[in-house]
Amino acid sequence: MNSHKKTFYKNQGESIISKMKGRGMDAFYCDNIADAKNKVLELIGTGKKSVGYGGSMTIDECGIKKDICDAGHDLIVREELPVEECNARLINADTFLMSSNAITLNGELVNIDKRGNRVCYLIYGPKQVIILAGMNKVTATTEDAIRRVRNCATPPNAVRLNQQTPCAKTGRCADCTSDSLCANIVITRTSAFPGRIKVVLVGEELGY
């Protein structure tokens, strides 16, 4: 990535951070994923903490789950647990780690989920939520954010998850209602508990 785009991302990120702070969210900007992972570990805190995570290409790509384990924290590995036990542990976790499908210039978070088992913990439960997101997720408005998620993020996710949705076959949203990955659209305008949601913006392109 050239230096001009890095500067653009940083300027844009700092503007978004000021908006998020007005919405009760703590927000930080990191130039690269290495710095961002260090910031996430700092936010998780010292001592052994329970840390859960939502399905996210960003989290998988950056390898932060290994860093969390290496730091001595209790990583709740959802793929290895029965659904009921996993849900009970996640809702009571010290930290829930996720990305966001889109972030607006006004500091709103936009997420689309099939079953709601990711966005539910964003809304309620864990003591804190840390969102790790590349600047490629930024859009001008909430309407742009929804279009981005439906046409840029959901189709490749549908392919990755081997879903037989129209978007997996055509690469564009068909506004389907049968077995749709876009069953739930959640716009987070503000954090009901100031400081509970923490956003780490990264000056790189991460995830879908």
N, C-alpha and C positions, 0 to 999 in steps of 0.2 A: 504494500500500500504506500502511495507516495506521500510526501510530507504535507502537501496542500490538503489532501483529504483527511489526514490525521489532525491537522489544525482545525479543519471544518468540524470534524466529529467532536473535538474537545470544546470548541466554542458552543456548538449545539448542545452538547451534554451539560455544560455549566448552566445554560439557559433553562434546560429541562429540570435540573436539580433545584433551581430557585422556585420553580412552579411546584415541584413535589413537596418541598418544605412547607409551602403554604397549604398543602393538602394533608399535613400531618405525617408525611413519610420522610424518613431519613434517607438521604441519597448521596452517592459518592461516584466520582469518575476516576477510572484507571485507564492508562494508555494502552495496556496490554493484558493478556490473560494471566500472565505470571503475577503481576501486581494485583490483579483482581482476585486471584485465589488467595493471596496473602490477606487481602482485605476481608474476604469471607471468613477465613479462619480467625481473624481478629474479632469479627463481629460475633462469631459463635461463642467466643470467650474461653477463659481458662477453666481447668478442672474438667472432669469427664461429663460431657453433655450428650443428651440423646438427640440425634439428628436424622430426620426423615427427608425424603425427596420425592418430587413428582417426575413423571416421564418427561424427558427433555433431551433433545439432541445437543443442546449447549452444554449441559452438565456432563453428558457422556463424552463429548468431544474434548473437553478440557481436562478430564481425568481427576476432578476434584474429590470424587468419592474416596479414592485411595489416599489423598492428602488428609481427609477427615479421619480415616482410620489410623493413619500414621501418627496423627496428633493425639491419639488415645481416646477419641470420642466413640460413643456407641452408635454406629451407623445402623439405622433400621433398614435392612435389605428387604424391600417389599416383595421381590421376586421369590424369596425363600420362605415366606410366611403364609399361613392360611389367611384368607381375606379378613375374617373377623378379628383375629389377633393383630394383623397389620393395621387395620382401621383404628383399633383401640390404642395402639402404641403411637400412631401418627398424630392422633388428635391431642395426645398428651405430651408430645415431643417438646423439647426445649427450643428446637429450631426446625423449621420446614424450609427446605431449599428447592427453588424452582426457577424457571425462566418465565418470561412473559411473551405471549404471541405477538404483541405489539404494544408500543408506548407512544402516546401522543406528545406533540410539542407542548401541550398544556399540562403535561405530567400525569395524565390518566393511564391506567393499565387496562388493556383489553385482552381477554382470554376466552378461548372457545374450547369446550370440553364435551366429550360424548356422555360419560356417566357422571361427571362432576366430582370424581374422586381425586382430582388435582385442585380444582378451584375451591372446593369446600374448605380445604385447610388454609387457603389464602384468606378466606372470609372469616373463619372461626376455628379456634382450638389451640394450636401450638403457641407457645409464649411469644415467639417472634417468627417472622417470615423473611427470608432473604431471597431477593430476586436477582439473578445474574443474567444480564442481557447485553448482547452486542448492539452497536449503534445501527446496524442494518434493520433493526426492529422498529425504528422510529418512523412515525407517520404524522401528517399534518393534523388530522382530525380523527374523531372516533369513527366516523363513517369510512374514512380511508383505512383505518385500522382493521375494521371488520372486513372490508374488501381485500386487504392484504392477507389476512389470515385465511379467508375462504379460498383465495386464488393462488397464493404463493406458499403458504405454510401447510394447509390441510392436504392438498393433493399429494405432495411427496410423503407426508406422514401416512396417508392412506396406503400408499405403495409400500412403505416400510412395514406397516402393520398388516399387510396382506389383506386389506379390506376391499370388498367388491363394490365400492361406491362408484357412482358416475365419474367423480373427479379423479379417482385412481386410474380410470381408463382414458379420460379425455384431457386431464391436466387442468381443468377449470371447473369452478363451482356450478352445479346444476340445481342448487336450492332444493336438494332432495330432503325427504322427511322419513324415508325408510332406512333404518339402521345408520342414521347420519352421524358423522363425527362431530358435526356442529350443532348438537342437540341443545347445548347450553352456551349462551353468550353472556359473559360477565364483564361489566365495566366497573372498575374500581375508581371512583371519583376522589375518595378520601379514605384515610385510615381512621376507623372509628375509635381506635386506641392509639393516640399519637406516639409515633416511634416504633410501633409494633412491626410495621412493614418497612423493610430496608432494601433499597435498590442500589445495586452496583452496576453502573453502566461501563461498558468496555469499548474502547476505541478500535474494535476489530469487528469483522463480520462473523457471527457465530450462529449456528443452528439454522432453522428454516425461517 
